[in-house]
Structure formats: structure tokens, C-alpha cells
Amino acid sequence: MRERTLNYLTGAVTIMIDLHTHTVFSDGELIPSELVRRAEVLGYRAIGITDHVDFTNVEQVISSVSRVKDLQDVVNMKILPGVELTHVPPEKMEKLATLARRLGAEIVVVHGETTVEPVRPGTNRAAVEIGVDILAHPGFLTPEEAELARENQVCLELTARAGHNITNGHVARIARETGARLVVDTDAHSPNDLIDLKRGVEIAAGAGLSLEAARRIFSDHPIMKL
């Protein structure tokens, strides 16, 4: 029964992609190699390791996490060392994003205006204006912010993480109305936060997308163009 349900939810989709995870280099529980191994067992084809950074730790985090690329030739997945710019004042975000990319970050996520943390107003707007890769858990983002995300090719996140996921339905609706691209990420901090493909499709469908659109998030993921 579970296999039939999985086939129904995933259809032709064969890839699991998660570009927002954390390790011991910020507030996660796993070292990068264990995170990669657990993702491999769950069938991941790409993973982004995006620990929390600000100006105080960005060099250390990128230098350390980037070494996990040594595993690339022995696992069947893309490994993308990156960062999540977290509680960075909007006025300083472009400077830090530029620095992170110069230091080797392959993916830049911004910790968006979730409703469960005191994120500075203007964070969503700054993230989509400077064209980061993913705006994570953006809370009650506005249609104008979503339109800018579309224009600047910023992906809006539907998150599996409890608390942050309260506004998934709102994010999905605004993305549909504006044509902004959606991704599903776990924001994993512990082993049990990682999900399989079935759960990923369920999260997208639970946010109000059709099953076809939920599957398409994974089958047409921008990472597959790299």
C-alpha cells in the first residue's frame, strides 16, 4: 500500500532535492558527512548545506563546509556548500551575500520573515532585490516581493520545518498568482528533519498545489540545470 501511495504522489518524479540544511557549524546536530550520508539513504539527488551566517562567522563556515565536496565523487548527488544569511540587517545583506559568494558559497539562502521569529522588516524585500538563490520561509510576503522574486529568479521556499511552515499556504498562493518559482526544503537541523520524496510532494500539495504542480517542483527544479 505504501509503495502504491508513493507512486501516486510522485508519478514520474525520481529526484529528491533539498537546498536548505544545517550542520554543527551553526545550530544543526550532524557533521556534514553524516548529513550527506543520511540524505543519500533517503534518495536525495542534491543537497545544499546552508549553515546560519552573519559577518562574524561567514569565513569559518564556508571554509569548513566546503570541504564536504570531497565526497562528491563517491555519492550519487550534487553537494552544494552554501550559507543562510540570518538576521542580517537588510541594508547589509548585499555586502554579505557578495562576500559569501566570493568565499565560495555555491548557494545563498536568506532567512526570511517567518512569523515565529523577530526577523527585521524589509528582509524579504532586500533578499529578492539582490537576487539570492532562495528566500527561506518568507512568512506573509507581499505580491510585490513575489513579483521581484520572479524577475530576479529567486526561489520562494515551502518549508517542512514546524513553525515556519504555518505560512506555506500563503506563500504557495502568492507564488501561483505572480508566477514566482517555488522550492521545497526541510531546513533540517537534526536527523529526523530530513524527508523523502513522498513527504516533499505532500508538503507542496498540502500548501494548496495540485499534485501535478507539487511533483513539478522536484522534476523541474532549477538545480537540475546546473
MIGULUM-81784 format. One line per field, with one value per residue: z, y, x of N, C-alpha, C in turn; chain. Coordinates in steps of 0.1 Angstrom, whole numbers, plus 5000, padded with zeros to 4 digits. Example, Ala and Ser with C-alpha at 12.3 -4.5 7.8 and 13.67 -1.06 7.14 Angstrom:
<sites>
nw = 5078, 5071
nv = 4943, 4978
nu = 5132, 5128
caw = 5078, 5071
cav = 4955, 4989
cau = 5123, 5137
cw = 5078, 5079
cv = 4967, 5000
cu = 5132, 5129
kette = A, A
</sites>
This chain:
<sites>
nw = 5000, 5008, 4989, 4965, 4972, 4973, 4946, 4934, 4945, 4936, 4909, 4878, 4889, 4901, 4917, 4947, 4962, 4982, 4994, 5017, 5046, 5078, 5098, 5124, 5122, 5125, 5140, 5138, 5142, 5131, 5116, 5085, 5068, 5078, 5075, 5047, 5041, 5054, 5038, 5014, 5018, 5019, 4993, 4981, 4954, 4953, 4976, 4996, 5018, 5042, 5064, 5092, 5089, 5097, 5096, 5113, 5112, 5087, 5070, 5084, 5084, 5056, 5047, 5062, 5057, 5029, 5024, 5024, 4998, 4989, 4991, 4968, 4946, 4954, 4961, 4949, 4942, 4940, 4958, 4975, 4990, 5011, 5024, 5049, 5052, 5081, 5102, 5093, 5089, 5066, 5051, 5050, 5037, 5009, 5008, 5025, 5011, 4987, 4997, 5007, 4983, 4971, 4988, 4982, 4985, 4971, 4970, 4981, 5007, 5022, 5054, 5058, 5065, 5086, 5106, 5132, 5144, 5153, 5128, 5109, 5095, 5060, 5052, 5035, 5011, 5006, 5001, 4977, 4960, 4957, 4945, 4956, 4960, 4972, 4991, 5022, 5041, 5039, 5053, 5055, 5028, 5003, 4974, 4957, 4965, 4957, 4930, 4924, 4931, 4911, 4889, 4894, 4896, 4920, 4942, 4961, 4992, 5002, 5033, 5053, 5080, 5113, 5126, 5110, 5088, 5089, 5073, 5047, 5029, 5023, 5010, 4988, 4974, 4968, 4951, 4930, 4919, 4910, 4895, 4905, 4913, 4931, 4957, 4976, 5008, 5037, 5059, 5076, 5108, 5125, 5125, 5121, 5107, 5080, 5049, 5028, 4992, 4989, 5011, 5006, 4983, 4994, 5012, 4994, 4981, 5003, 5008, 4991, 4964, 4932, 4926, 4903, 4900, 4924, 4921, 4900, 4911, 4920, 4897, 4879, 4890, 4895, 4901, 4886, 4862, 4865
nv = 4988, 5013, 5016, 5019, 5043, 5061, 5060, 5072, 5098, 5107, 5101, 5105, 5116, 5113, 5123, 5137, 5168, 5191, 5221, 5235, 5231, 5223, 5221, 5210, 5233, 5255, 5256, 5230, 5194, 5174, 5164, 5175, 5152, 5131, 5142, 5142, 5115, 5105, 5118, 5107, 5080, 5084, 5089, 5113, 5136, 5159, 5182, 5211, 5226, 5248, 5266, 5288, 5322, 5353, 5384, 5377, 5350, 5340, 5334, 5312, 5293, 5288, 5279, 5256, 5239, 5237, 5217, 5193, 5188, 5170, 5145, 5143, 5126, 5101, 5098, 5097, 5123, 5159, 5181, 5210, 5234, 5261, 5291, 5304, 5335, 5351, 5369, 5392, 5427, 5443, 5464, 5456, 5432, 5427, 5432, 5411, 5388, 5391, 5388, 5362, 5347, 5352, 5340, 5314, 5302, 5283, 5284, 5307, 5314, 5332, 5340, 5343, 5364, 5349, 5341, 5333, 5343, 5372, 5386, 5412, 5437, 5442, 5424, 5403, 5418, 5429, 5406, 5395, 5416, 5417, 5394, 5367, 5331, 5315, 5324, 5318, 5304, 5327, 5339, 5361, 5372, 5398, 5404, 5421, 5416, 5389, 5392, 5405, 5385, 5366, 5381, 5383, 5358, 5344, 5318, 5309, 5295, 5266, 5252, 5224, 5227, 5228, 5254, 5275, 5266, 5274, 5294, 5284, 5279, 5305, 5314, 5297, 5304, 5331, 5328, 5313, 5332, 5352, 5340, 5333, 5312, 5281, 5262, 5232, 5227, 5213, 5227, 5214, 5205, 5184, 5147, 5136, 5155, 5154, 5144, 5122, 5118, 5114, 5127, 5153, 5159, 5158, 5179, 5201, 5197, 5199, 5226, 5236, 5233, 5216, 5181, 5176, 5201, 5200, 5178, 5188, 5207, 5193, 5178, 5197, 5213, 5241, 5234, 5213, 5222, 5230
nu = 5008, 5019, 5039, 5023, 5010, 5031, 5039, 5017, 5018, 5042, 5045, 5061, 5083, 5116, 5136, 5149, 5153, 5170, 5177, 5183, 5197, 5212, 5242, 5266, 5282, 5266, 5236, 5229, 5227, 5244, 5275, 5288, 5294, 5279, 5253, 5252, 5253, 5230, 5211, 5217, 5208, 5181, 5175, 5182, 5191, 5203, 5218, 5219, 5240, 5236, 5245, 5238, 5248, 5265, 5283, 5302, 5310, 5311, 5334, 5346, 5326, 5321, 5346, 5349, 5326, 5328, 5346, 5333, 5328, 5346, 5335, 5320, 5326, 5320, 5294, 5260, 5249, 5245, 5264, 5261, 5278, 5269, 5253, 5231, 5219, 5213, 5192, 5204, 5208, 5187, 5200, 5226, 5227, 5233, 5261, 5271, 5261, 5275, 5301, 5300, 5296, 5320, 5338, 5332, 5307, 5282, 5255, 5231, 5211, 5185, 5173, 5141, 5112, 5098, 5070, 5075, 5097, 5117, 5123, 5139, 5118, 5116, 5135, 5127, 5123, 5148, 5163, 5151, 5155, 5183, 5188, 5193, 5196, 5176, 5147, 5140, 5114, 5094, 5073, 5045, 5048, 5047, 5027, 5042, 5068, 5070, 5067, 5091, 5108, 5103, 5112, 5139, 5147, 5146, 5140, 5111, 5105, 5088, 5084, 5094, 5097, 5085, 5065, 5078, 5064, 5038, 5029, 5030, 5009, 5000, 5023, 5025, 5001, 5005, 5027, 5017, 4999, 5017, 5036, 5060, 5088, 5087, 5103, 5108, 5120, 5138, 5149, 5165, 5177, 5183, 5186, 5161, 5147, 5151, 5136, 5118, 5111, 5083, 5072, 5081, 5066, 5041, 5041, 5042, 5018, 5001, 5002, 4985, 4989, 4983, 4985, 5000, 5014, 5028, 5045, 5060, 5076, 5098, 5107, 5112, 5132, 5153, 5180, 5187, 5195, 5220
caw = 5000, 5009, 4976, 4956, 4976, 4969, 4931, 4931, 4948, 4929, 4895, 4871, 4896, 4906, 4924, 4959, 4962, 4994, 4994, 5029, 5057, 5088, 5105, 5136, 5120, 5131, 5151, 5135, 5151, 5123, 5108, 5071, 5061, 5082, 5068, 5033, 5041, 5057, 5026, 5003, 5021, 5016, 4979, 4976, 4943, 4955, 4989, 4999, 5032, 5043, 5078, 5095, 5090, 5096, 5093, 5123, 5111, 5073, 5065, 5090, 5079, 5042, 5047, 5068, 5050, 5015, 5023, 5021, 4983, 4987, 4990, 4956, 4937, 4959, 4963, 4937, 4944, 4940, 4972, 4973, 5002, 5010, 5036, 5051, 5058, 5092, 5110, 5088, 5086, 5051, 5045, 5050, 5031, 4997, 5011, 5030, 5000, 4978, 5003, 5008, 4970, 4968, 4996, 4977, 4987, 4958, 4971, 4991, 5012, 5032, 5065, 5055, 5076, 5093, 5117, 5146, 5149, 5151, 5116, 5106, 5083, 5049, 5049, 5022, 5000, 5003, 4995, 4963, 4952, 4954, 4937, 4963, 4954, 4979, 5002, 5030, 5050, 5039, 5060, 5047, 5018, 4996, 4959, 4951, 4968, 4949, 4916, 4923, 4932, 4898, 4879, 4897, 4896, 4934, 4946, 4973, 4999, 5011, 5042, 5061, 5094, 5121, 5130, 5098, 5077, 5091, 5061, 5034, 5021, 5018, 5000, 4976, 4967, 4962, 4940, 4919, 4914, 4904, 4887, 4912, 4914, 4944, 4960, 4989, 5016, 5050, 5069, 5086, 5119, 5131, 5115, 5118, 5099, 5066, 5044, 5015, 4981, 4991, 5021, 4999, 4974, 5003, 5017, 4984, 4979, 5015, 5008, 4982, 4950, 4926, 4926, 4892, 4904, 4935, 4915, 4891, 4919, 4920, 4884, 4871, 4899, 4889, 4903, 4876, 4851, 4867
cav = 5000, 5025, 5018, 5025, 5057, 5068, 5061, 5081, 5111, 5112, 5100, 5103, 5122, 5104, 5131, 5145, 5179, 5199, 5231, 5243, 5222, 5228, 5211, 5215, 5246, 5265, 5251, 5216, 5183, 5165, 5169, 5174, 5139, 5123, 5147, 5138, 5101, 5103, 5122, 5097, 5069, 5088, 5091, 5127, 5137, 5172, 5188, 5223, 5227, 5262, 5270, 5302, 5330, 5367, 5388, 5372, 5336, 5335, 5328, 5299, 5283, 5284, 5272, 5242, 5232, 5234, 5205, 5182, 5185, 5158, 5133, 5143, 5115, 5088, 5098, 5100, 5135, 5171, 5187, 5225, 5242, 5275, 5298, 5311, 5348, 5350, 5381, 5403, 5439, 5444, 5473, 5449, 5419, 5426, 5431, 5398, 5379, 5392, 5382, 5347, 5341, 5354, 5330, 5300, 5297, 5279, 5287, 5317, 5314, 5343, 5336, 5352, 5370, 5339, 5346, 5328, 5349, 5386, 5390, 5426, 5440, 5446, 5413, 5397, 5427, 5430, 5393, 5394, 5427, 5415, 5381, 5355, 5319, 5311, 5331, 5307, 5306, 5341, 5344, 5368, 5380, 5405, 5401, 5428, 5409, 5377, 5396, 5408, 5372, 5361, 5388, 5382, 5344, 5340, 5308, 5310, 5282, 5259, 5245, 5213, 5229, 5232, 5268, 5282, 5261, 5280, 5303, 5277, 5281, 5319, 5315, 5290, 5312, 5343, 5323, 5310, 5345, 5360, 5332, 5330, 5298, 5275, 5250, 5226, 5224, 5209, 5235, 5203, 5207, 5171, 5136, 5133, 5166, 5151, 5138, 5115, 5124, 5113, 5137, 5165, 5162, 5160, 5193, 5210, 5195, 5204, 5240, 5240, 5230, 5204, 5171, 5178, 5212, 5196, 5170, 5196, 5214, 5185, 5174, 5209, 5221, 5248, 5228, 5203, 5229, 5233
cau = 5000, 5028, 5045, 5013, 5007, 5043, 5039, 5006, 5022, 5054, 5044, 5074, 5094, 5126, 5146, 5146, 5163, 5168, 5188, 5184, 5200, 5222, 5251, 5272, 5288, 5257, 5228, 5225, 5232, 5252, 5286, 5284, 5295, 5267, 5241, 5252, 5250, 5216, 5204, 5219, 5199, 5167, 5173, 5185, 5200, 5211, 5216, 5226, 5244, 5235, 5245, 5235, 5260, 5265, 5296, 5312, 5314, 5309, 5346, 5348, 5316, 5323, 5359, 5348, 5316, 5332, 5354, 5324, 5328, 5355, 5326, 5312, 5329, 5316, 5279, 5252, 5242, 5252, 5266, 5263, 5281, 5264, 5251, 5218, 5221, 5203, 5190, 5213, 5200, 5185, 5210, 5239, 5226, 5240, 5275, 5274, 5259, 5286, 5313, 5298, 5299, 5334, 5345, 5330, 5293, 5275, 5241, 5229, 5197, 5182, 5164, 5131, 5104, 5090, 5061, 5078, 5110, 5117, 5132, 5137, 5110, 5125, 5144, 5123, 5125, 5162, 5167, 5147, 5161, 5197, 5188, 5198, 5191, 5163, 5142, 5135, 5102, 5092, 5061, 5035, 5054, 5037, 5027, 5053, 5080, 5070, 5070, 5105, 5115, 5102, 5120, 5153, 5150, 5148, 5131, 5104, 5105, 5078, 5093, 5089, 5100, 5074, 5065, 5080, 5055, 5025, 5025, 5032, 4997, 5001, 5034, 5021, 4991, 5011, 5036, 5008, 4994, 5027, 5045, 5073, 5092, 5087, 5111, 5105, 5132, 5135, 5155, 5169, 5187, 5185, 5184, 5146, 5141, 5152, 5124, 5119, 5104, 5069, 5069, 5083, 5054, 5029, 5043, 5038, 5003, 4994, 5002, 4975, 4992, 4978, 4996, 5009, 5023, 5037, 5056, 5068, 5086, 5110, 5111, 5117, 5139, 5164, 5193, 5189, 5201, 5235
cw = 5000, 4996, 4965, 4959, 4971, 4954, 4927, 4934, 4940, 4914, 4888, 4878, 4903, 4914, 4936, 4960, 4975, 4996, 5006, 5041, 5066, 5094, 5118, 5135, 5122, 5142, 5147, 5143, 5144, 5117, 5094, 5064, 5065, 5076, 5054, 5032, 5044, 5045, 5015, 5005, 5017, 5001, 4973, 4964, 4944, 4969, 4990, 5014, 5035, 5057, 5080, 5096, 5091, 5093, 5102, 5120, 5096, 5067, 5071, 5085, 5065, 5040, 5051, 5060, 5035, 5014, 5021, 5006, 4980, 4986, 4976, 4947, 4942, 4963, 4951, 4939, 4943, 4954, 4970, 4987, 5000, 5023, 5037, 5059, 5068, 5101, 5106, 5085, 5071, 5044, 5043, 5042, 5018, 4999, 5016, 5019, 4991, 4984, 5004, 4994, 4967, 4976, 4991, 4979, 4973, 4958, 4983, 4994, 5021, 5041, 5064, 5067, 5081, 5104, 5131, 5151, 5146, 5140, 5113, 5094, 5072, 5044, 5036, 5010, 4996, 4996, 4980, 4954, 4948, 4946, 4944, 4956, 4959, 4990, 5011, 5039, 5050, 5045, 5051, 5037, 5009, 4981, 4952, 4953, 4959, 4935, 4914, 4923, 4918, 4888, 4881, 4900, 4910, 4937, 4959, 4979, 5005, 5020, 5050, 5076, 5101, 5125, 5117, 5087, 5079, 5079, 5048, 5024, 5014, 5007, 4987, 4968, 4960, 4950, 4928, 4912, 4906, 4895, 4892, 4913, 4929, 4945, 4974, 4996, 5030, 5061, 5080, 5096, 5126, 5121, 5111, 5110, 5084, 5062, 5031, 5004, 4983, 5000, 5014, 4990, 4983, 5009, 5007, 4981, 4991, 5015, 4998, 4967, 4945, 4927, 4915, 4895, 4915, 4930, 4907, 4899, 4919, 4906, 4876, 4880, 4892, 4891, 4893, 4863, 4853, 4862
cv = 5013, 5027, 5024, 5039, 5065, 5070, 5072, 5095, 5116, 5110, 5097, 5109, 5112, 5110, 5137, 5155, 5187, 5208, 5240, 5234, 5229, 5217, 5217, 5229, 5257, 5258, 5237, 5206, 5174, 5172, 5167, 5160, 5130, 5128, 5142, 5123, 5098, 5107, 5112, 5085, 5072, 5091, 5105, 5126, 5151, 5177, 5201, 5223, 5242, 5267, 5285, 5310, 5345, 5371, 5382, 5358, 5331, 5329, 5314, 5289, 5278, 5276, 5258, 5234, 5228, 5222, 5192, 5178, 5173, 5145, 5132, 5131, 5102, 5087, 5102, 5112, 5147, 5176, 5201, 5231, 5256, 5281, 5302, 5324, 5350, 5362, 5392, 5415, 5440, 5453, 5466, 5436, 5417, 5425, 5417, 5387, 5379, 5386, 5367, 5341, 5341, 5343, 5315, 5294, 5295, 5282, 5297, 5317, 5326, 5338, 5347, 5356, 5360, 5346, 5342, 5333, 5364, 5391, 5404, 5428, 5445, 5435, 5406, 5405, 5428, 5417, 5392, 5405, 5424, 5401, 5370, 5343, 5315, 5320, 5321, 5313, 5321, 5347, 5350, 5377, 5386, 5401, 5409, 5421, 5396, 5380, 5399, 5395, 5365, 5367, 5385, 5367, 5339, 5329, 5311, 5296, 5278, 5250, 5234, 5216, 5234, 5246, 5276, 5279, 5267, 5288, 5297, 5280, 5295, 5320, 5309, 5298, 5324, 5339, 5320, 5322, 5353, 5353, 5330, 5315, 5293, 5264, 5245, 5222, 5220, 5219, 5225, 5208, 5194, 5159, 5134, 5144, 5163, 5143, 5130, 5122, 5124, 5125, 5151, 5169, 5165, 5174, 5203, 5209, 5201, 5219, 5246, 5238, 5217, 5194, 5172, 5190, 5208, 5187, 5178, 5204, 5206, 5181, 5185, 5219, 5228, 5242, 5218, 5209, 5232, 5221
cu = 5009, 5034, 5035, 5010, 5019, 5043, 5028, 5011, 5033, 5053, 5057, 5086, 5104, 5137, 5141, 5157, 5160, 5180, 5189, 5185, 5211, 5230, 5256, 5279, 5279, 5250, 5223, 5232, 5242, 5264, 5282, 5284, 5283, 5254, 5240, 5248, 5236, 5207, 5205, 5209, 5185, 5165, 5176, 5194, 5208, 5208, 5225, 5228, 5246, 5234, 5243, 5248, 5256, 5279, 5307, 5317, 5314, 5322, 5348, 5339, 5318, 5335, 5357, 5338, 5320, 5340, 5346, 5324, 5337, 5347, 5319, 5314, 5325, 5301, 5272, 5243, 5251, 5253, 5269, 5266, 5276, 5262, 5236, 5221, 5210, 5204, 5201, 5205, 5199, 5196, 5223, 5239, 5234, 5255, 5279, 5272, 5270, 5299, 5312, 5301, 5314, 5342, 5342, 5316, 5287, 5261, 5239, 5214, 5196, 5171, 5153, 5122, 5094, 5082, 5065, 5091, 5109, 5126, 5129, 5128, 5120, 5134, 5140, 5126, 5139, 5167, 5163, 5153, 5176, 5199, 5196, 5192, 5177, 5160, 5134, 5123, 5099, 5080, 5050, 5041, 5044, 5037, 5039, 5066, 5081, 5073, 5085, 5113, 5114, 5111, 5135, 5156, 5153, 5137, 5125, 5103, 5092, 5086, 5086, 5090, 5088, 5076, 5066, 5069, 5041, 5020, 5028, 5021, 4997, 5012, 5031, 5011, 4997, 5020, 5028, 5003, 5004, 5036, 5058, 5076, 5092, 5097, 5106, 5118, 5128, 5139, 5160, 5180, 5191, 5182, 5170, 5140, 5142, 5140, 5127, 5110, 5089, 5065, 5071, 5071, 5042, 5030, 5038, 5023, 4995, 4993, 4992, 4978, 4985, 4989, 5006, 5019, 5033, 5048, 5065, 5079, 5099, 5115, 5117, 5125, 5151, 5178, 5197, 5195, 5215, 5244
kette = A, A, A, A, A, A, A, A, A, A, A, A, A, A, A, A, A, A, A, A, A, A, A, A, A, A, A, A, A, A, A, A, A, A, A, A, A, A, A, A, A, A, A, A, A, A, A, A, A, A, A, A, A, A, A, A, A, A, A, A, A, A, A, A, A, A, A, A, A, A, A, A, A, A, A, A, A, A, A, A, A, A, A, A, A, A, A, A, A, A, A, A, A, A, A, A, A, A, A, A, A, A, A, A, A, A, A, A, A, A, A, A, A, A, A, A, A, A, A, A, A, A, A, A, A, A, A, A, A, A, A, A, A, A, A, A, A, A, A, A, A, A, A, A, A, A, A, A, A, A, A, A, A, A, A, A, A, A, A, A, A, A, A, A, A, A, A, A, A, A, A, A, A, A, A, A, A, A, A, A, A, A, A, A, A, A, A, A, A, A, A, A, A, A, A, A, A, A, A, A, A, A, A, A, A, A, A, A, A, A, A, A, A, A, A, A, A, A, A, A, A, A, A, A, A, A
</sites>
